[in-house]
Amino acid sequence: MNRTAVFYGIWAALCMAIALVGFFAIVNIGSGDAFRGSMFEGPRPAMRAFGFLLPFSIPTGIVAGLGWAMFHRGGRKPGWLGYSLLALLVVVVSHVLIFGVASIATGETNIAELIPGLWFMLLLHGWLTFPMALLGTAAFVAWSNYVHAS
């Protein structure tokens, strides 16, 4: 089961990278002014933003792998509802870790602004990250069930 947890962590990190590509492709198509006034302003801002955020796939993979191991401890096998909860928890916990730690570390926000800011960022990105996590987890569970049945 530990090997499967590592594979799920790698899969979740890959899914996050794919979600980032999709998000910035949509933002880049939608508005040339989307990055104006941001730290990514300049030539090829979507690629600069993607390059900045891609390393955050690593904590997402770690959270996913640990979550998989926790959900399967003692030989338990959750149902589809459990796997859906796992996918949503991976998104929320990773989001809080990435944006929360980044906000506190850079000193850009105080604690009173942190919680509403985290919720706003989650709503801003959730339209893509939640479905991606659910579909990615469903694909991984289907693959895992197929491999273990063989």
C-alpha positions in Angstrom: 0.0 0.0 0.0 2.9 2.4 0.6 4.0 2.0 -3.0 0.5 2.9 -4.2 0.5 6.0 -1.9 3.8 7.1 -3.5 2.3 6.5 -7.0 -0.9 8.5 -6.0 1.3 11.4 -4.8 3.2 11.4 -8.1 -0.1 11.3 -10.0 -1.6 14.1 -7.9 1.5 16.3 -8.6 1.2 15.6 -12.3 -2.5 16.4 -12.2 -1.7 19.7 -10.5 0.9 20.5 -13.2 -1.8 19.8 -15.9 -4.3 22.0 -14.1 -1.7 24.8 -14.0 -1.2 24.5 -17.7 -4.9 24.6 -18.3 -5.5 27.5 -16.0 -2.8 29.7 -17.5 -3.8 28.7 -21.1 -7.3 29.9 -20.3 -6.1 33.1 -18.6 -3.7 33.8 -21.4 -6.4 33.4 -24.0 -9.0 35.3 -22.0 -7.3 38.6 -21.3 -4.0 40.2 -22.2 -4.4 42.4 -19.1 -4.7 39.5 -16.6 -1.1 39.9 -15.4 -0.9 43.7 -15.5 0.5 44.9 -12.2 1.5 41.5 -11.0 4.9 40.0 -10.4 4.5 38.2 -13.7 4.0 41.3 -15.8 6.3 41.4 -18.9 6.9 39.1 -21.8 5.2 35.7 -21.6 3.6 36.3 -18.2 1.7 33.0 -18.3 4.8 31.0 -18.8 6.6 32.9 -16.0 3.6 32.3 -13.6 3.5 28.6 -14.6 7.3 28.2 -14.0 6.9 29.9 -10.6 3.9 27.7 -9.5 5.1 24.4 -10.9 7.4 23.5 -7.9 4.3 23.7 -5.7 3.2 20.4 -7.2 5.7 18.8 -4.9 3.8 19.6 -1.6 0.6 18.6 -3.4 2.1 15.2 -4.2 3.3 14.8 -0.6 -0.1 15.7 0.8 -1.8 13.3 -1.6 0.6 10.4 -0.8 0.1 10.9 3.0 -3.6 11.2 2.5 -3.7 8.0 0.5 -1.7 6.2 3.2 -4.0 7.6 6.0 -7.2 6.6 4.1 -5.8 3.1 3.6 -4.2 2.4 7.0 -5.0 -0.9 8.5 -5.9 -2.4 5.1 -9.1 -0.3 4.8 -10.3 0.4 1.3 -12.6 3.5 1.1 -15.5 3.6 -1.3 -16.0 6.2 -4.0 -17.3 8.7 -1.5 -14.1 8.3 0.6 -11.9 8.8 -2.5 -13.9 11.9 -3.4 -13.3 13.3 0.1 -9.6 12.4 -0.3 -9.4 14.3 -3.6 -11.1 17.4 -2.1 -8.9 17.3 1.0 -5.8 17.1 -1.1 -6.9 20.3 -2.8 -7.8 22.2 0.3 -4.9 21.1 2.4 -2.4 21.8 -0.4 -4.0 25.1 -1.1 -3.7 26.2 2.6 -0.1 25.0 2.8 1.0 26.7 -0.4 -0.8 30.0 -0.2 -0.9 30.2 3.5 2.8 29.6 4.0 3.6 31.8 1.1 1.5 34.7 2.4 2.9 34.5 5.9 6.5 34.0 4.7 6.4 37.0 2.4 4.7 39.2 5.0 2.1 40.2 2.4 -0.8 39.7 4.7 -1.6 39.6 8.4 -3.4 36.7 10.1 -6.8 38.6 10.1 -6.6 38.9 6.3 -5.2 35.4 5.8 -8.4 33.3 6.2 -10.7 35.3 3.9 -7.8 35.6 1.4 -7.3 31.8 1.4 -11.1 31.3 0.9 -11.0 33.8 -2.0 -8.1 32.1 -3.7 -9.7 28.7 -3.2 -12.9 30.0 -4.9 -10.8 31.6 -7.6 -9.0 28.4 -8.5 -11.6 25.8 -7.3 -13.6 25.7 -10.6 -10.6 23.9 -12.1 -8.8 22.3 -9.2 -11.7 20.5 -7.6 -12.9 18.8 -10.9 -9.3 18.0 -11.8 -8.7 16.4 -8.4 -11.9 14.4 -8.5 -11.3 13.2 -12.1 -7.6 12.5 -11.4 -8.4 10.5 -8.3 -11.2 8.5 -10.0 -8.7 7.6 -12.8 -6.1 6.6 -10.3 -8.5 4.5 -8.3 -9.7 2.8 -11.5 -6.1 2.1 -12.5 -5.3 0.8 -9.0 -8.3 -1.5 -8.9 -7.4 -2.8 -12.4 -3.8 -3.5 -11.4 -4.7 -5.2 -8.1 -7.4 -7.3 -9.8 -4.9 -8.6 -12.4 
